């Protein structure tokens, strides 16, 4: 979370772990594979995706997660296998990038779906939402970066792309005007930004 010295990790064995500079402890075991995880920018919400149950679960991190694990704030039923997650800057929206090339946008306070749209022919590996929560960037196996308005759900424009690369990470600058892209060239596996 922003402004924190805490790192949390979720793994394929279903364990969520808490790391600080001084300590490392297992917070809880989910009992299912954690396919993607994300914190809200303020650190007050943790989202974990589980493809085997077709769910994204949201927890309030201000509560004792370990004690209240069975009681998430919301359980979002997803249609697609989730590959990546991103919160809006204010934590009110969660973007789920799918292995089917689609994205869905959810309100975190209610668990209601705002929009769903197909973006890519290949699986998505990265999603980001700008600071004003008006624009989502997607990237993945196809090597293309696409920008989509959050509430209209229509594809806005392709901003970069190469079939010889795959997009592995995306991040908007704090002012929301610049997008950083990390790609891996599929032939020689070199990284570029």
Buried (B, 14 or more C-beta within 10 A) or exposed (E): BEEEEBEBEBEEEBBBBBEEEEEEEEBBEBEBBBBBBBBBBBBBBBBBBBBEBBBBBBBBBEEEBEEEBEEBBBEBEBEBBBBBBBBBBBBBBBBBBBBBBBBBBBBBEEBEBBBBBEBBEBBBBBBBBBBBBEBBBBBBBBBBBBBBBBEEBEBEEEEBBBEEBBBBBBBBEEEBEEBEBBBBBEEEEEEEE
